[in-house]
Amino acid sequence: MVYWHLFLAFFIPGTVGYGGGPASIPLIQKEVVDRYGWLTMEEFGELLALGNTLPGPIATKMAGYIGYEVGGLFGAFVALFATVAPSLIAMIFLLGLLNKFKNSPKVKRMTALIRPTIAVLLGVLAYQFFVTSWEGVGMVQTVFLTGASFLLLEKWKIHPAYVILGALVYGALFLS
Amino acid sequence: MDLKTHRDLFVGFFRAGMLGYGGGPASIPLIHKEVVQIYKWMTDEEFNDILALGNTLPGPIVTKMAGYIGYRVAGVLGLINAIVATVLPTVILMIALIGFLASFRDSPVVQGMTKAIAPVVGVMLLALAYSFFKHSQQGLGWSVSIVLGVVSLIAYHFLHVHPALLIGGLIVYALFGKEYVSAEKTGSAGEKGDQGTVGRQGEDKQKDISV
């Protein structure tokens, strides 16, 4: 029964949450806090804040942790499966169709037409990260970190792994 | 089963997951780097289509991309491998470190680390956005790309039209709309071909010089 509830609790946010994992957080909260009462609002907020200090997708971190708390290892598996599987299956099906007609001029036109929109979505996402940074550490640090990471990543083509690790060290030393 | 491919899949998605701060979308440029630049499993065009379609579907974006790319590269096992590499390490970290994190959350060191990451992620996303726009300009020309870009920006950022609707609408229009673009399309394809040969000649020249 608990596994079925876990499945439902994460299946619903996974199928109606548009806009990537972070967008489905309020939906997860609705199920986990309001419907099933596995966590209180405070605990959920705390968990979300802690999850955000770790790398990686947030929706699966929340699903894995809550599933584990509620139903052990199998609970974690069920919650993760419910989060990931439905949209992934739809994706494989649709892209399979698309690949079949890869050489059709209409599909080519589609690829071309959506590209500026995708660029804008990514650009807006980038803008949000800059705003967060500006509000958190101020203009000077934001401009410095942006300039430095731009040079390292784009001009000198350093692998992002090193740039990210460097930023973590810089933050620990100078932004604490 | 090709062990090397599976190792590459795991390493690629492990790196992208473990280095992505700020939720799944922050990992998109990292996945692009691994999939298109390092391992060359697909072209920019294919990555573009996957990202676009992923955005029209519900659910977390990174696992959709990992799962699909894993599937394309190495079948069902590849799918499982890529998902596990994306999700499992961070979930294990979360379960193992939650108590530890709770006691250190307010520590200025941890907060400083988190803050320093945001501009780096911003730069990576911006670079990816630029590369999409540049490709778009090559395919559609400046004017169409800019118009589409500006319209998308207004619709998404200022009018808050849902991205799924925006992309979904463009896909439907492209697939079922009138085919007035077809003539233009062949024109631009020819142009692109010309550019290709020019580029290649340029490379040959360079080679000659270096030889």
Interface residues (C-beta under 8 A of the other chain):
Chain A: G14 T15 V16 G17 Y18 G19 G20 G21 P22 S24 E46 L47 A49 L50 G51 N52 T53 L54 P55 G56 P57 I58 A59 T60 K61 A63 G64 Y65 Y68 A76 L80 T83 V84 P86 S87 L88 A90 M91 I92 L94 L95 L98 P105 K106 V107 K108 R109 M110 T111 A112 L113 I114 R115 P116 T117 I118 A119 V120 L121 L122 G123 V124 L125 A126 Y127 F129 F130 T132 S133 G136 V137 T142 L145 T146 S149 F150 L153 E154 H159 P160 A161 V163 I164 A167 L168 Y170 G171 A172 L173 F174 L175 S176
Chain B: R15 G17 M18 L19 G20 Y21 G22 G23 G24 P25 A26 S27 I28 P29 L30 K33 E45 N48 D49 I50 L51 A52 L53 G54 N55 L57 P58 G59 P60 I61 V62 T63 K64 G67 Y68 Y71 L79 I83 T86 V87 L88 P89 T90 V91 L93 M94 I95 L97 I98 L101 A102 R105 S107 P108 V109 V110 Q111 G112 M113 T114 K115 A116 I117 A118 P119 V120 V121 G122 V123 M124 L125 L126 A127 L128 A129 Y130 F132 F133 H135 S136 G139 L140 S145 I146 L148 G149 S152 L153 Y156 H157 H162 P163 A164 L166 I167 L170 I171 Y173 A174 L175 E179 V181 S182 K185
